[in-house]
Amino acid sequence: MKVFQHVSDLGNLNTALAEAFEIKKERYKYNELGRNKTALLIFFNNSLRTRLSTQKAALNLGMNVIVLDVNQGAWKLETERGVVMDSDKSEHLLEAIPVMASYCDIIGVRSFATFESRKDDYEEKILNQFIQYSGKPVFFMESATVHPLQSFADLITMEEYKKTARPKVVLTWAPHPKALPQAVPNSFAEWMNAADVDFVVTHPKGYELDPKFVGNARVEYDQMKAFEGADFIYAKNWSCPGVTCPEDYGKVLCKDMSWTVDEAHMAVTNNAFFMHCLPVRRNMIVTDGVIEAPTSLVIPEAANREISATVVLKRMLESL
Ligand code: CP
C-alpha cells in the first residue's frame, strides 16, 4: 500500500478487519518486518491519540520512529509555489519534503483544513505534495478532509461490540464553540457506506457533508427521529462544509445545545453504544452521564487506534 487516505486503499474490508483482529491478539507478531526501517510522523497540528498510537504501532513492527512537530523547532514552511518568500516563512515545502523523505521509509502527515479556501482544502493541497514529492508511502494522520486511521479504529470497535449483524449507526452533529474541520465525519461517512450497516446522518440544515463522502446515506434533520432504534451513536461537531452555501465554508452556523447527546436522546435508541473520536468537550457534545455510562466506547475506540495504525504500517512495510 503506497497511500492510505480512503477506505478503498485497504482493499477488501473484511480481510482488513480479520488482519486487525489477528494483530490485536498478537500485536508483536510482525516485529521483524520493520527492522532498520524508519517511520517519520509529521505534525502540523496538535495530537494526543494519533501521535502516541502511531508511534506504538511502529514500535510493534520493530520500526524506528521520528516525530516532527513542524510548529515547534522546525523552520516555518511556505506551502505556496511562486510566492516571494519575504515573510517569516524560511523554507519551502518543495525542498523540505524530499529532505525529510531522505531520512525515512514511510511518512505519516497530519495537516488540518485551514478554512482559507474550500478548493485547496478539498484538493488536499498539502498531503498531495507529500505524495508527489516524497517518493515514499504516505499515510494520512488527519488531513484537511479525512481521518482514515480513526475511521478504521471506529469500524474495528463496532465489529467488537455489535449485537446484530447489520446495526443501525447514526452519525450526529453536536454543538461546539469553535469551527472544527469535517475530516472525521467525512471519513466516518465514507467508511460506514463501505461497511455492512444501516447508516443515518443527522445534523442541522446547512451542515450537509460533501457528497464525495456521504454518498447516498440517509440524512434525517430530526435528531430524535434519527436516534430511534439506533445501535451506535457517533457524535462529532463539524463546521459548515460549504456544500449548499460555499460562502459559509468553515463557519459555525449553529450552537443549538438541544443537539447535545444526553440521556433523553440515548433513551430512544436500542440501548446504543456511544462513540466519539476524542478529544471531546463534555456537556457541549455529550453529557457527563452519557460519556461515563457503561455503553460509552470512547476509550476502546481510542485504544484501537494502535491496531488500525499497525495494520496500515504493516501493509506499507510489505510494499517497500
Ligand atoms: N482522535 C484523534 O485523532 O485524536 P488526536 O487529535 O489527539 O490525535
Boltz pocket constraint, residues with backbone or C-beta under 6 A from the ligand:
constraints:
  - pocket:
      binder: B
      contacts: [[A, 46], [A, 47], [A, 48], [A, 49], [A, 50], [A, 51], [A, 141], [A, 142], [A, 150], [A, 277], [A, 278], [A, 279]]
      max_distance: 6.0
